[in-house]
Amino acid sequence: MCGIIGATGDHDALEIVLEGLARLEYRGYDSAGVALITEEGIWRERSAHGTTSVAELVKLAESAPAVRRTGIGHTRWATHGHPTAGNAHPHLDCTGHLALVHNGIIENHTELAAALVARGHVLTSETDTEVVAHLIEEEIDGGLGLAEALRAALKAVRGAFSLAAVHRDEPTLIVAARRVSPLVVGLCEDETLLASDIPALLGRTRRVVTLDDDQLAELTPGHLRITTLDGDEVAVVERTVDWDLEAAEKEGYPDFMSKEIREQPHAVADTLLDRQAPDGTLVLDEVRLSDQSLREADKVFIVACGSSYHAAMVAKYAIERWTRLPTEVDIASEFRYRDPVLDERTLAVGVSQSGETVDTIQAMREARRWGAKVLVVSNVVDSSMAREADGVLYTRAGPEVGVAATKTYVAQIVALELVALKLAQLRGTLPPEEISALLGQLQTLPGLLERTLERSDAVDAVAGALHGARDFFFLGRNVGFPVALEGALKLKELSYLRAEGYPGGELKHGPIALIEPGTVVVAVATRNRLSEKMLSNIAEVKSRGATIVVVASDGDDATAAVADHVLWVPEVEPLLSPIIDAVPLQFLAYRLARLAGYDVDRPRNLAKTVTVE
């Protein structure tokens, strides 16, 4: 959560920072701010206007000095302190000569703040961040330069952070450091850029360097130096990003979410590309695990959050069916606090769109501590999780700017089912011809998704009929259950409606007490071996006055007959059906949100990447 951008060089730093902040708003939009090094010293402006904070900041920046070669900016998702201009970043020290931005949480900020106040510092915000600015101030007062002052100050800090600082007396320098929260440096001939996420750099450079935990970067125009927090020099490892600016912009769509929903066929096709070697073996992206170690795994843990958790639930069905390996799915924020039972024969799979989700990172570290082999599914090359894992499978969905996951979610399911087939191949639990047949069916998914997307007008009509309803229950059985959870999550995220997901058979164990006329029940009822039982569950809620919406396989007239509204989808192998079935539920949530007048790209209180526990 929160976004950082910085620039130093020959170009207008303010223009670069404001442009980067606009691309980073999906990381948090409670407030935004910018600080520049000018001939007069530090110039700063901040705005706390919710989803229009960056737009307001652009207006405020019209009064900025003409010369601005170095600057930092921040868009905030509030943790400590209300989302006000006074709590917005950048924060200054007592002298007003230093400005600092920060993502993450300083866990010992209360004790640090008390000590700083006792030593005469004046804190002007409610944030945990401001204490770091004053710690650096003290080190500079003791004679250190900005880089060494930051290094010294961080020795007193506990918690997760990515931060950047500038100082009036070193006008071409930005110093930055990270622990857990991501930071990326962009390299150009005459300028050096800093960001918390790659989209902020697109259009300026494709040359990037990713900082690792406990590294400190010194950025000057066209140059980068990296050291550890202990001061040891670190080699700069540069790579080229294959995303382009066009992929991170709306391209004529009214919002990013509608664009990204319609990009799902390409996301799935690219994730499937070149996954089978000429000899028939399945290929992951980066594997530092031997086939033998994967073959010897006797248990799988999948750990994730949010939509990624729902993708992981789908994968559990596939792994257990195709490999006969017992598989557990855990919410990452709970995993390491419940004493999980795993060892060197456990395969732990972490799933995260960004590869920077702090709960999932910590869960993966806990799994490694117990000796487990770690595999990661991520959409971002060289993310923190990818670098720490024993193996990686990238989803290749391209940048996803909308906060609510769409194309990354379906790509994650595809990637995890590839992992399941890889394990089945290594363990010999499926014959080669069946694996080939399943791969063939996976290859049909982009076309089936295209056909599903063509039916968006029908979903719009259903949404229009449901507009004004307040209570939604989503039901599913088997692989339909995680689809129901995902459909409910999308509706909550975007439309702020009460939406709950349940296994179809569980509703009568309590929640059915809430069913009454006016309640909407959305049933994921595509054909599978539990279709008849699902029809019984639908009948139970229909008899109590619920309005019934079903997601049904083409031609399934029996299911359509019990519904008030039908969302038709092409039929596919049941274990692959969640990839198709999710699409009309995405459209339904999207359209209900738009009918209510909500910003679908920036749902309230949410951010794209969660980098705080």
N, C-alpha and C positions, 0 to 999 in steps of 0.2 A: 504494500500500500504506500501511497505518496509517490511523487515523482520528482526527480532531480535532473537538472540540466545545467551545463556550464560551458563557457567558451572563452578562449583566449587566443588572440591572433590579430591578423590584419583586417578582418572583416568586422562589421557592426555586431558586437556581442549582444546588444539588446534585441536586434532583429532575430538572431539565432535563438536566443533564450525564449522569446515570446513564441516563436514558431514551434520550438520544442515543447513548451508547456501546453500548447494547443493539442499536440499529439500525445501528451502524457496525461491528459485529463482523466482518462479512464482509470488511472491509478488512484484517483482521489480528487474531489472537486469541492471540498468544504471551503477552501480558501486558496489563494495563490499569491506569490510575491517574487520580486526580483531585486537584486543588489548589483550595482556596477561600480567599478573603480573609475573615477573621473579625476580630472586635474584638481578638483576641490576636495577629493576624498571619496567616501562611500556615499553613493546615492541609492536610496531604497524606496520602493513603493510596495504596498500590500493591499489585497482586496479580499473580502469575505462575503461574497454574494452567491454562494452555492454554485450551481451549474453555470452561472455567468461570470464567475470570478475572473477567469482568464480574459474574457471580453472586456470586463471593467478595467482590468490591469492594462490592457492595450490602450485604453483611453487615458488612464493616468500617466502612462509612459510618454505621452505626447510632450510632457514638460521636462523630459530627461535631457541632460547636457548633450551637446552635439558629438563630443568625442567619447566613445565607450568601447574599448578594446577588450576588456575582461569583465565577465559577469557570471552570476549564478542565479538560478531560479528554482522555484519549488511549487508544486501543487499538492495540497494536503488532504489526507483522510485523517480526521481528528481522533487521537487517542487520549492524551493528557491535555485537558483544557478544552473549553468550548470552541466551536469554529468561528472565531472572531478575528478581526484584523489584528488585534493585539497579540493573538496567539499564532498568527500566520508567520511562516518563514519568509525570508531569512531573518535570523535573530542577530542582534549586535551585542558587542561587549560594552563595558562601561565607558570606554573611550570613544565609541562610535567608529573606530578605525578598522574593526574586524566584523565580517558578516559570515554567517554559517547557516547551512541547510542540512537537514537530517531526516532519514527514514529509519524506522525501527523504534525500539524502546530502550531507554536508559533505565535499567532496573533499580539502580541505587541512587536515582536522582534526588530523592527526598533527603537522604543524609548528605549528599554533595551540596545541595542547595542550602541546607542549614549551616554547613561549614563556610560556604562562600559568603552568606549574609553576615555571619559572625566576623568574617575578615573584612567587611565593609563594602561588599558588592551590593548593587541594587538590581534585583531581578524584576523585570517588567511584564512577564508573561506567566501563565499557569502551566507552561509546557515542561516536559522533561528535557527537551533539547537545549534550552537556553543555558543550562549549567555548563555544557561543553564549551560554549563561547567564552565564558568567564574563566574556565580552567585554562584555556589556551591563552587568554589575556594575561594570566599570572605568569605563565611560562615565558611569554614575550617580554613582560616587565623584568624578568630575570635575565634577559640577554639573549634568548634563543630566537632564531628565525622561525618563520611560520611553519615550515615542514617539521622541524625538530620540536617545536612547541606542541603541535598536534600529536606527534609521537609520544611526547611526555604526558600530555593530558590524558590520552587514552589509557594509560596505565592505571588510572584511577577509576575507569569506567567499567561497569558490568552491564551486559545486555547485548542486544542485536542492533547493528547500526550500519548504514552507509551514509557518509557525510562528506561535505565539501566546504571549504572555507577560502576566503580571500582577505587580503589585508592591504590597507592604503600604502604601506611602505614597500610592498613588493608587487607593483601594479600589473605585472604580466604573469603572475603565478596563481594557479589554483592548486590547492592540496586536497586530496581526497583519501578516504580509507573506508574499508568495509569489514564487517563480520556478520555473516548470515544474509543480510540484505544485499541485493545485487548492485553492481556498478560496472559500466562499460565505458571505455575510452575510445573515441573516434579520432583517427589520424588523418591529417591533411598536410600538404606541403608547408602552408603558411599559418595554420591554426591547429589547435588541439581542442577536442570537444569531450564532454563528459555527460553521461546520462545514466538513469536507472534502468532504461530499457532501450532496445535497439530502434524501435520506430521513431524515437525522437531524433535519431541521427540520420535517418534515411533522407536522401536528397542532398546531403552534405558530404557524405563519405560512405563507402562500403568497407573500409579498412578499420577493423575494430580489435581491441584488446580487452579481454575480460579479467577483472581483478579477482583474485582468490581471497578467501578469508584471511584476515590479519595481514593484509598488504596495504601499503601506503603509496599513493601515486602523486608525483609532482608534474603538473602540466604547465608547460610554457609554449609559446607559439611554435608549432611544428615539431615539438620535442616531448618525450615522455620518459620519466625515470620512475622505476618501481622498486621499492624496498619492503622488507618485512617490518613489522612493528618493532622488531629488535634492531633494525638498521642494516640488515644484510641485503646486498644488491640482488635483484631478481631479474632474470632474462625476460625481455619483452617478447611475447609470442603473439604475432599478429595473424589474423585470419580475415577472409573475405566473406561478407554476408551476401547470400544470394537472393534476399528479399529486395524488392524495389519500392520506390515511393508510391507508385501507382497502386500497388497491393495494399498500402496502408491508408489510402484515401477512398472517398465514397464513390467515385466514378459515376456520378449522376443519380445514385440511390438517395432516398430521403434521409437515410441513417445508416450507420455501420451494420446494425443488426440485420436489416433486410438484405443488405449486400452479402453478409457472411452466411446467412441461411442459404442463399442461392449459390454460394461458392462450395457447398458441401459435396457435390459430385466431384469437383476437382480435388478437394481435400482428400477424399477417399481414394480417388484414382492415383494421386501422387503418393499417398501412404502405401499403396499396394505395388508401386512401381519397382521392378527389378528385385522382387523378394524371393525369387526362385533361381538357384544356380542351374547351369546346364545339366548337372547330374541329378536334379530334382530336390536337392536339399534347400531348406528355407534359410534366408539370410537376414540377420539383424544388422543394425548400422555399425555399432562398435561393441565388440564382445571381447572382454578380457577373461572370460570363463571358458574352460574347456568343455567340449561336448560331454565328456565323461562326468564332470561335476554337475552339469545340468541333468544328465541321465540318472545320477545317483540321488537327486533331490527326492525326499520322501514327504515333503509338505510344502505348500505355497501359502505365503501371506501376501495379500494385496492391500496397500495402505494408500489412502487418498482422502480428499475433502470435496464437499459440494458435488458438482456435476461429475467430477472425476471419480468420486466414490460410487456414483450410480453406474458409471462405465465399468468400474471394478466389479460391481455386483453382477453385471451381465457376464463378465469374464469368468467369474466363479462357476457359473453353469457350464460354460464351454470347457474350462480346464477339467472339471470333474467328469464331464461326459466323455471327453476325448482322451484324457490321459489317466483317469482313475486316481489322480493325486488328490488327497484331502486339501481343501483350499479354504482359507479364512479371509474375510474382508473386514478391515478395520477402518474406522474413522481415525485419521492420523493424529488428531489432537488428543485422542484417548489411548492410543496404542502403547506408548512407552510408560504410561502410568498404571497399567493393569497387570504387570508382570507376565508378559506373553511368553509362551513356551516355544522356543526356537533354538536351533543349534547350527552346526556347520553343514548339516544336510538339508537345511531350510532354504528355499528360494524366496527372498523378500522382493516384492515388486512395488515400486513407488510410482504413482501416477500424478502428474502435475502439468497443466498446460504450460506454465511459465518455467517450470523447473526450479522455481525460487520460493515455493510455498513453504513457509518456515515450519509449520507443523509436520509436513511430509518430510522435509529435510531432516528434522530431528528424529522422526520415526525411523528413517533409513539409517541414521547414525546409531540408533539404539539397536537395530537389527544387526548391523555390522559388529557392534560391541559383543553380541552373543555368538558371533562367528558365522552368521548367515551370509549367503551370496546375495548380492544386491543388483537388481535389474531395474532400470528406470524407463518409463514412457513419458516423453516430454515433447513439446512443440518447439523448443528453443535450443538450437545447437550450442554446445559449450556452456549450458546453464550450470548452476552450482550442483544440482542433483546429477546431471550428466557427467560432470567431471569427477564426482566422488564415487560413481557407480562402477560395478564390475562389468556391466553391459548396458547398452542403450538402444532403444528403438524410437526413432523420431517419427512424429505424426505428419510432418510436412504439410500442415494446413495453411502455412503462411501466417502473417500477423493477424491476430484477432483483437480488434479494438473494442467492440461492444463488450460491456461488462458481463452480460449473461452469455455463458458458453453455448455455442451452437455447432459450428464446424469442427472445433477442437474436440467436442464431446463425441460426435460420431466417428471422427478419426481415431480417437482413443479406443473406442470399442473395436474398430478394425485392427488396430495395432495389438491390442490385448488378445484378440482371437488369433492373430498371427503367432503370438507367443505360445498360445495353447496348441496350435498345430505344430510348432517347432518342438515343443515338449513331447507331443504325441509321436512325432517322427523319430525323435531320439530314443524314446522309450519303447517304440514298436507297438503302441497300444491301438493304432489305426493302421490298416494296410495302406501301402503307397497309393493304390488307386482311389481309395476313399479320401485321402489327403488331397490328391489332385482334383477330385470332384469338388471338394469344399473350396479349394482355391479358385476353381472355375466359377463357383457360385459367388464367391467374394468379388470376382472380377465383373460380375453382372451388376453389382450394387450402384456404380455411378449412373448407369442407364436407368435403373429403377428409381434412383433418387431424382433424376431429371423428370421422370413421369410423375412422381409425387409432387414435385414443385409446381408442375403445370396445373395442379388442382387447388392452388391457393385461393382462387375466387370462391370455391365451395366452402373453404374454412372461413373466409370473410363473412359469408352469409350466415353461417352458424354463430360466429361471434356476434354478429348484429342481433340475432335472436336472443342471445344470452346476456347482452349488455344490460346492466342493472342488477344482475344476480350477485349475491355477496358470498355465498357458501358453496364451495366446490369440494367434491371428494373424487379422487382418482383411484381406480381399482385396476389391478392386474394380477395375473398368476404366472408362476414360473418366470421366464425372462420378461414377461409383461409387467411384473411387479416393479423392477427398477425403472422401467419406462414410465410407470405411473408416478413413481417418486420424482423423476425428472420433470414430468409434465406439471406436477404440483409445484415444484421448486420454481420453474419458469414463471408460472402464474403469480406466485408470491413475489418473486424478484421484480417483475415488470409492472404488475397491475395492483399490487398491494391488497389483493383479495385473500380471504381465508381459503387456503387450499391444502388439503391433506391427502397423502398417498398411503394406501393400504394394500396388503394382499387381499384378493377377493374373498377368500375364506375367513379372513380375520374380522371383517366388518361386523359380523353378527356377534362377536365376542365383546361388544361394548359400543363401538362408534355408531352402530345403526340407530342408537337412541337419538342421534342428532339429525336423522333423515326426516324431512317433512316437506310438504309442498313448497316449492321455491328453491329447494336444494338441487344443485346440479351434480350429477354423477357422471364422470367421464371414465368409460371402461375401455381398457386396452384389450381388445377381444379378437385379435387376428388369430388365424387358425393354428392350433397346436393340440397336443394330446389332452389338454385340460379345457378344451373349448366348451364341452357340455357343462362342466362344473361352473365355468365362467357365466354361462347363460343362466344357471340357477342363481348365482349371486346377483346378476342384473335383475332377475325377477323379484328378488327379495327387496331391493330398494325401489323398484318401480311400483310395487304394491303399496308402498308407503308414501307415494306421491312425488318422488324425485323426478326431475327432468333428466332423461337419459341421452348421453352422447356416446357413441361407440366408435372406436377405431377398428375398422373391419376390413378383412381381405376381400379383394374384388370377387364378386359373384357369390358372396356368403349371404344369401337372402334370409336364412334363418336368424342370423344375428341382427341383420338390419330390421327384421320384423319387430323386434322388441324395443327398438330405439325411437326416440323423438328426432334425433339428428344423427347422420352417419358421416364419418370422415373415412372415405375409401382410400386404401393403399394397395399397391401391387403385392401379390403373395410371394413369399420367399421362404427358404429354409428357416424353421422357427428360431434356431440359435442366432441367425443373422437378422431376424425381424426387428430387434430394437433399433437398428440403424435406420430403417425405413419408418417405423412407427413413431419415432421421436419427431419427425418433421411436421406433421399436422398439429402436434401439440405445441411446437415452437411457434407456428403461425397463429394458433389460437391465443396464446399468451401475448404475442406481439400485437395482434389486432385489438384485443380487449384493452391493452394498455394505451394504444393509439386512440381508441374510442373515448377513453377516459382523459385524454389530453396529456399523458405522461411522456417523459423523455425516455425512450427505450434504451438508448445507449448509456444513460447515466442514472440508473435507478438509485433512489435515495439510500444513504447510509452504506452503500456498497462500493467496493473498489475491485479492480480486475485481479490484482495479485496481492495475496495476503502475506505480508512479510513481518507480521507481529503475532506473538502467541496470545 
